[in-house]
Amino acid sequence: MKLIVHGLAALAFLLTSVWLPQVEAKQVKTFVSIAPQQYFVQKIGGELVEVSVLVPPGTDPHTYEPKPRQMADLAKTLAYFAVGVDFEKAWIKKIAATNPNMRIIDTDAGIAKMALPAHLHEEKGHNHSSGKKKPAHTHDHSGAPDPHVWLSPPLVKTQARHIADGLIAVDSANRARYEENLAGFLQEIEALDAELKMLFAGSPGAQFMAFHPSWGYFARAYGLEQVPIEIEGKDPKPAQLKELIHHAREHGIKVVFVQPQFSRKAAAQVASAIGGRVEVMDPLAADYVDNLRRVASVLAEAGTPIPSVP
């Protein structure tokens, strides 16, 4: 009799498994501003989340305007992860208005922002942006906060905690999964941070040039100095370009970074004049960890430029 009962139970389970439709857990719909954030949210949310990126690859997030279809998709989103890029200032209220039930998480909350250098010029010494206290002779005419906090692995740990908290707030049933994924992601970021610190340990104060000053937080994290080419959002004038070339020669700079969203003309002029090279490096690349490794590798292969003199 027991065998018959067990047999019927097994048959019922088999029929249920085969014939009844399986109900899959519904993914949490989320939006992020830029592609690196998608990497972060996907790592922490795993298969529990669906992550859409507002700013498409190759687009400048400083001036981006969301498309009508994106605004419609936002109306069905549970969480939006902001990071402090320029277009958010103009659009965040409109984004929030599309969906009053959507939770907006400021992933850069609690991070002290550096000033974004718009025009740094030399008087008696050098001109650079490292995130350190600036020498008395260096003038920063911008004062606007630098939004590129995702390019510093130590600061990504703060952003990751905010992301996990945001996901837990809209999907508390999966708190344990999010916390577990967060722990794994933090280990990945800490390993990357240790790797980069070791790579640059022998070159404190090493300088590199960047057309658009996106890499200030990266430079600060690893004891480097970023020298911006862009002057207040524009290509440098001939006299300014000449000064930049002189500075690059004086300090042994051989690499000029340019990102795909900006013109390469001024960067190419500087690189040609100093016998260096232009490297296209995207601060908005989706493959976050591999991208920072590529950036670090390029800088390391370029040698150790002469540190700036205090």
N, C-alpha and C positions, 0 to 999 in steps of 0.2 A: 504493500500500500504506500509506504514512504517513497519507494522508487517512482511510483506513478505520480505522486504529488510533486516530487522534485523535478520529474520530467516535464510535467505540465508547466511548472514555474519557469523552467529554462526555456520552453517553447514560447511562452508568453513574452519573456524578455527579448528573445530573438525576434519575434514578430514586431514587437514595439520598436526595437532598434532599427529594423529594416523598413517598416511601412509607415511609421509615424514621422512627420517632418521634424527635423531637429531645430530647436530654437537657439540661435546663436546670440551671444551677448552683444548688445548694441554698443558700438564704439562711441566714445565721447568725442563729439565734434569740437575741434579747437582751431584757432587761427593764430598765426604769428606774423610779425612784421617782415622779418628777413630770414633767409635760408639757414644761417647758422643756428637760429633758434629752433628751427624744425628739427635739426639734429639733436638738440638738447631735449626737446619735448618728446621726441620719438624714443630716445634712450630711456627716459623716465616713465613714459606712459606705455611703451611697448605696444603690444597688439590691442590694448584697451582703448587706444586713442586714434583718431584720424586727424592729421595735422595738415592744414592748408597754409600756404605762404602768400601774403598780400603783395609784396614787391617781387615781381618776376626776376629771374636771373638776367644780368646785364642791364638792369634798370637802376637809375640813381634814386636811392631812398630819400635824398634831401628834397626832391621836388615831385615825388610820385603822387598821383591821384588815383584812388581806387576806382575800378571799373564798375558799372551798374550791376553786372553779374556777380561780382565779388560782394557788393553791398547786399545783394539778395541772399547770397550764401551766408553772410554774417548774421542774417536774421534767424538762421537755424543753428547758430553756434552757441555752445555752452560756456566757453572760456576763450578770452582773447589775451594773449601774452604780449604786452608792450615792452619795448626795450629802450625808449627814449630817443629814437631817431626823429629827424626834423618833421617829416610829414605827419607824424602822430599828433604833434601840437595843433595842427590845423584840422585834423580829421577825427581825432579821438571822440569828440562830442557827437559828431555825426554818426560815427561807428556805433557808439553807445545808444544813440536814438533809434537805430534800426532794430535793436533788440534789448529792451529794458531788463530782460531776465539774464542776459549774458554777463558773466563776471569778467571784469577787466583786471588783470594782474600786472602790476608794474614790477617787472623782474629786476629793474635797476634800483629799486628802492633800497635806501641805506648805503648806496655806493657814493663816496665823495668824488665828484667829477673834476677832472683836470680842465684847465682852460684850453680851448681849441686855438692853436696859434694861427692867426690870419696873416700877420706881417711881423716877422722877427728880423731885425736888421742889426748889423754890426756897427759898433763904434770903435771899441779898442780891442775887441776879441772876436768871439765866434757867435754864431747864431744857431740855436738848436732847440729841440723840444724833447725833453727826456722825462718829464713828469717830476723832476727834482726841483728844488728851489732855484729860480733863475738868478744868474749873476746880475749885479746892479746895472751893467751896461746893456742888458738885453731888454727889449721893449715888446710887449705883447699888446697889440691894439685891438684884440678881439674881445676876450673876456667871456665869450660864449662857451657853455660847457661842451666838452668833447663827448659825443654819444657812443664812441666805439668801444664800450666796456667789454663786449664779448671777445675781444682780441687778447684779453689777459686771462689765462687759465685760472689764476687765483681768484679773479673776480667772477668767473663763471661758476665757481662753487656757491657764491651768494645767489646768483641767478637761478641755479639749479634748485636750491632750497625753496625759493619763491615759486618755481614751477611745480614742484612736488606739492607744496601747500595749496596751490591753486587747483590742481587736479583732485586732491583729497576733498577740497571744499565742494566741488561739483559732483564727486563720485566717491563718497565716503565709504561705500561698501568695499571698495578695493584699496583701502588705505595701506594694508600690509604689502600689497603688490607694488604700490608706488614707492613705499619706503625702501623695499628691497631693491628695486630698480635704481632708486636714487643712490643707495650705498654703492652699487656697482659702478654707476656713472662717476661718482666722486672719486673712486679708486682709479678709474681711467684718466680723469683729469689730473689727479695728483701724480700719476706716473708720467704723464706728458710734461707737467710742470718740472718734475725732477730731471727729466731727460733734457729739457731745454736749459735749465740752470747749469747742468753739467757741461753742456755744449759751449755755453758762453762764459763759463767761469774764468777762463784765461784772458778775456778781452773786455774788462770793465771800461765803460766810456766809449766803446767803439761806435762809430757813426755810420749812418746810411741815409740816403736821400729818398724822399717820397714826394711825388707830385702833389697828391692830396694827403694831408696829414692824418691818415687813418690809424697809424701804428704807434701812437704815443703810449698807450697802455701796455702794449707788447714791449716797447722799448723800456719802459719803467720797470716792468716785471723782471727783465733780464739784464739790467745795467747797461743798456744801449742808449744811443741818442739819435733821435729822428730829426733830420733837417728838411723842412718843407720847402718845396719849390713854388707852389701856388701862393700868390699874394692876394689875400682878401677875396678868394674865390676866382681869381683871374690869372691868366698866364703872366709871368713876370715881364716887366718892361726891359729893354736892352741893358740899361744900367744895372738893374737888379739881377738880370741873368749873368752879367759879367761878374758881379759880386759872388753869386752862387758858384760859378765856375772856379773863381779864385779860392773860395772856401773849400771846395771839394779837392782841389789840387793840394792845398795846404794841409789838409787832414787825411789825405790818402784814401778818399772815398772812391770806390769803384763800382758800386751798385746803385742804380736809381730805380725805385719802385714806381710803377704806374698801374692803376687799376683799370679794368676794361670799360668802366663807365665814364672815363675821362680821356681827354686828348693826350697823345703821346709826344706832341711836337716839342714842347719845352724840355721834357725829360730827355728826349733824343738829342737835343742840342747840347745839353749839359753832358750827357754820357759821351757824345762824340768828342767834345772838347777836352775831356779828362782821360780819354782812352779807356773808359769804362763801358758798361752795358746796361741796357734797359731790361728790367724783368717785370713781366706782367704778373702781378699778384693781387688776387681778388679778396678783399676783406669780407666779402659777402658769399664766399664759396660755401656750398652745402656740406662738403666733406670736411668738417671742421678740424678734426685732429690731424688728418693727412695734410690739409692745407697749411696748418701752422708748422708742421714738420718740413714741408717744402720751403716755406719762407725761411726757417732757421737754417736749412741746408744751403740755400743760396747765399745767405749772409756768411755762413761759416766758410764756404768754398771761395768767397771773394777775399778771404784773408782777414787780417785784423787791422782795420784802419787806425790811424794815429789818434789816440784819445785827445779830447779837447783839453786845453790848458785852462785851469781855473783863473 
